[in-house]
Amino acid sequence: MKKVFAIFAIAGLMATASCGNKETSEEATEVVETVEETTEEAVEATEEVVEDTIETTEETVEETVETVEEVK
């Protein structure tokens, strides 16, 4: 959840920063590229966690169904 919050915070900072000074510097471009890379890494990590959670949940449901069927 912290990663999702960080992604939204970064997106908000980028949106507010784009409304300001029109001077473009090389350093600002590098910062944006770094932020984009960090955001992409956070999204990939979040997707991995979601996939792992789904897999674990499916396994737990299957085990529970098998247990219930054995009890019947």
Helices and strands as residue ranges (DSSP letters): H 2-18, H 26-71
